[in-house]
Amino acid sequence: MPDWSNWSGLVRCTPDAIERPSSEAYVAAVVTAAGARSVIRPAGSGHSFAALVATDDVVVSLEELSGIVDVTVDDDEPTVEVWAGTPIHAMGPALHADGVALLNQGDIDRQAVAGACGTGTHGTGPQLTSFSGAVRGTTVVLASGEVVTCDAAHEPDLFSATRLSLGAVGLITRLRLAVRPSYRLHERTWLEPIEETLSQLDSRIAATRHHEFFWLPGDDRAFCKSLAETEAEPDEMPDEPWERVGHSWAIFPSDRDDRFNEMEYAVPAHLGPECFLALRDLFRTRHPEAAWPIEYRTQAADDVWLSPANGRATVTLSVHEDASRDHEPLFRACEEIFRSFEGRPHWGKLSYLAPDERRALAPGWDHWWAARDATDPEGRFLNGHLRRLAGR
Ligand SMILES: Cc1cc2nc3c(=O)[nH]c(=O)nc-3n(C[C@H](O)[C@H](O)[C@H](O)COP(=O)(O)OP(=O)(O)OC[C@H]3O[C@@H](n4cnc5c(N)ncnc54)[C@H](O)[C@@H]3O)c2cc1C
């Protein structure tokens, strides 16, 4: 039997089969053939830390369904329809050929687009939502094997549930995402004392399309990163070692070669600095061994049912631990702090919340489960992790 593992190696399973369908009809056939008692779990590129994909039955990777379906630029809002298995890194150059680009991106571009939407993957920017917030339509293979295309006007509940679906609504084959005209970014990075970072934080966030920082526990400094739109050409490199200019899709991603596990919470934007200070205090007093940075980012409010940024301007804070070390003591202590700042967990990262706590933190929880259950009453897309989230 085949083995499946996530990126960090924390989540492993040995399913009966890993299917890689190469057409929408084949995806529907996989669902039909799996049989009513099999659990079916869609996989992107396995970059989630939570056990979202693991099953003993059938894992379905849509990596063969990759590429741009079409780009629509004549409406008020340009959109792209893309096959679900398309890696984000493949989208930049392909969209650029049509004069458009993704609105925002996260730290890396290795995820499949359906995987990124599946957990609400986000970058930084106070005016910008997550990938899920940019979803304008989806095509999904339901538990019945039926293929349905939905949007805000057609099957609106199904559409809302599929924008951030945890892979629990069906196998998404295509997504329509809002995009914008191509743009270039000027990146500036620098190191400074954390006090300087915090004193300038509000003004920098307000003045820059994307601003974030990584607090480095070892020397109590911050690695800051600002990205601003620019008309400069990619080869007009500023004469500074910590600056560069390039197409948005070339500037957003970083390399993440060292393996780690991660917890991230979204807190109300105005509580971000105070929450960070509480985490920093925890690291310095109770966990001096913790060496990985804390990442601080911003996100606009959205209307996605399960989104941690639902209805509120957000700051996200993430903590990391080397994949070879026990992350649980540190993460549990951090989670207590996140909870005390009204934090909501990232669906793709680690958390120890009980089902009733989850429900209280996700404004669209009941709507989402009702819409999900309506098309999958037997729970064919629910693995143990998802059942535990719901307390089932
Ligand atoms: C190094 C690293 C950096 C990261 N940086 C960021 C970041 O900057 N911002 C951020 O928010 N997160 C970040 N993450 C988390 C990551 O973006 C999310 O966990 C994301 O969901 C992973 O995408 P994936 O393609 O690997 O999907 P997977 O982890 O394989 O799956 C994610 C979810 O999507 C579902 N899914 C996948 N494909 C389909 C489909 N076709 N139909 C229906 N459901 C589907 C799965 O069932 C699962 O529930 C990072 C993770 C790592 C390891």
The ligand as an SDF file (V2000), in Angstrom:
LIG
                    3D

 53 58  0  0  0  0  0  0  0  0999 V2000
    6.8250   25.9660    4.5300 C   0  0  0  0  0  0  0  0  0  0  0  0
    5.3740   26.3520    4.6960 C   0  0  0  0  0  0  0  0  0  0  0  0
    5.0030   27.6770    4.5290 C   0  0  0  0  0  0  0  0  0  0  0  0
    3.6570   28.0590    4.6870 C   0  0  0  0  0  0  0  0  0  0  0  0
    3.3240   29.3870    4.5390 N   0  0  0  0  0  0  0  0  0  0  0  0
    2.0370   29.7690    4.7400 C   0  0  0  0  0  0  0  0  0  0  0  0
    1.6560   31.1270    4.6000 C   0  0  0  0  0  0  0  0  0  0  0  0
    2.4560   32.0050    4.2740 O   0  0  0  0  0  0  0  0  0  0  0  0
    0.3670   31.4490    4.8660 N   0  0  0  0  0  0  0  0  0  0  0  0
   -0.5650   30.5330    5.2480 C   0  0  0  0  0  0  0  0  0  0  0  0
   -1.7190   30.8980    5.4990 O   0  0  0  0  0  0  0  0  0  0  0  0
   -0.2230   29.2200    5.3460 N   0  0  0  0  0  0  0  0  0  0  0  0
    1.0320   28.8310    5.0940 C   0  0  0  0  0  0  0  0  0  0  0  0
    1.3770   27.5040    5.1870 N   0  0  0  0  0  0  0  0  0  0  0  0
    0.2910   26.5250    5.3750 C   0  0  0  0  0  0  0  0  0  0  0  0
   -0.2080   26.0450    3.9970 C   0  0  0  0  0  0  0  0  0  0  0  0
   -0.2950   27.1030    3.0770 O   0  0  0  0  0  0  0  0  0  0  0  0
   -1.6180   25.4700    4.1200 C   0  0  0  0  0  0  0  0  0  0  0  0
   -1.6460   24.4570    5.0640 O   0  0  0  0  0  0  0  0  0  0  0  0
   -2.1520   24.9850    2.7660 C   0  0  0  0  0  0  0  0  0  0  0  0
   -3.4790   24.5520    2.9500 O   0  0  0  0  0  0  0  0  0  0  0  0
   -1.3140   23.8650    2.1620 C   0  0  0  0  0  0  0  0  0  0  0  0
   -1.6820   23.6700    0.8250 O   0  0  0  0  0  0  0  0  0  0  0  0
   -1.4090   22.2900    0.1190 P   0  0  0  0  0  0  0  0  0  0  0  0
   -1.5670   22.4580   -1.3550 O   0  0  0  0  0  0  0  0  0  0  0  0
   -0.1610   21.7090    0.5860 O   0  0  0  0  0  0  0  0  0  0  0  0
   -2.6840   21.4610    0.5980 O   0  0  0  0  0  0  0  0  0  0  0  0
   -2.7990   20.2200    1.6180 P   0  0  0  0  0  0  0  0  0  0  0  0
   -2.0880   20.5630    2.8650 O   0  0  0  0  0  0  0  0  0  0  0  0
   -2.4450   18.9920    0.9000 O   0  0  0  0  0  0  0  0  0  0  0  0
   -4.3810   20.2730    1.8500 O   0  0  0  0  0  0  0  0  0  0  0  0
   -4.9500   21.3700    2.5060 C   0  0  0  0  0  0  0  0  0  0  0  0
   -6.4650   21.2190    2.5340 C   0  0  0  0  0  0  0  0  0  0  0  0
   -6.9850   21.4120    1.2140 O   0  0  0  0  0  0  0  0  0  0  0  0
   -7.7820   20.2950    0.8620 C   0  0  0  0  0  0  0  0  0  0  0  0
   -7.6820   20.1210   -0.5850 N   0  0  0  0  0  0  0  0  0  0  0  0
   -6.5630   19.9910   -1.3180 C   0  0  0  0  0  0  0  0  0  0  0  0
   -6.8870   19.8410   -2.6170 N   0  0  0  0  0  0  0  0  0  0  0  0
   -8.2490   19.8510   -2.6980 C   0  0  0  0  0  0  0  0  0  0  0  0
   -9.1880   19.7130   -3.7580 C   0  0  0  0  0  0  0  0  0  0  0  0
   -8.8120   19.5450   -5.0270 N   0  0  0  0  0  0  0  0  0  0  0  0
  -10.5050   19.7410   -3.4550 N   0  0  0  0  0  0  0  0  0  0  0  0
  -10.9330   19.9310   -2.1850 C   0  0  0  0  0  0  0  0  0  0  0  0
  -10.0850   20.0710   -1.1480 N   0  0  0  0  0  0  0  0  0  0  0  0
   -8.7500   20.0450   -1.4040 C   0  0  0  0  0  0  0  0  0  0  0  0
   -7.2210   19.1220    1.6590 C   0  0  0  0  0  0  0  0  0  0  0  0
   -8.1710   18.1090    1.8110 O   0  0  0  0  0  0  0  0  0  0  0  0
   -6.9180   19.8220    2.9680 C   0  0  0  0  0  0  0  0  0  0  0  0
   -8.0670   19.9060    3.7630 O   0  0  0  0  0  0  0  0  0  0  0  0
    2.6880   27.0820    5.0170 C   0  0  0  0  0  0  0  0  0  0  0  0
    3.0660   25.7480    5.1640 C   0  0  0  0  0  0  0  0  0  0  0  0
    4.4000   25.3940    5.0110 C   0  0  0  0  0  0  0  0  0  0  0  0
    4.8030   23.9480    5.1910 C   0  0  0  0  0  0  0  0  0  0  0  0
  1  2  1  0
  2  3  1  0
  2 52  2  0
  3  4  2  0
  4  5  1  0
  4 50  1  0
  5  6  2  0
  6  7  1  0
  6 13  1  0
  7  8  2  0
  7  9  1  0
  9 10  1  0
 10 11  2  0
 10 12  1  0
 12 13  2  0
 13 14  1  0
 14 15  1  0
 14 50  1  0
 15 16  1  0
 16 17  1  0
 16 18  1  0
 18 19  1  0
 18 20  1  0
 20 21  1  0
 20 22  1  0
 22 23  1  0
 23 24  1  0
 24 25  2  0
 24 26  1  0
 24 27  1  0
 27 28  1  0
 28 29  2  0
 28 30  1  0
 28 31  1  0
 31 32  1  0
 32 33  1  0
 33 34  1  0
 33 48  1  0
 34 35  1  0
 35 36  1  0
 35 46  1  0
 36 37  1  0
 36 45  1  0
 37 38  2  0
 38 39  1  0
 39 40  1  0
 39 45  2  0
 40 41  1  0
 40 42  2  0
 42 43  1  0
 43 44  2  0
 44 45  1  0
 46 47  1  0
 46 48  1  0
 48 49  1  0
 50 51  2  0
 51 52  1  0
 52 53  1  0
M  END
$$$$
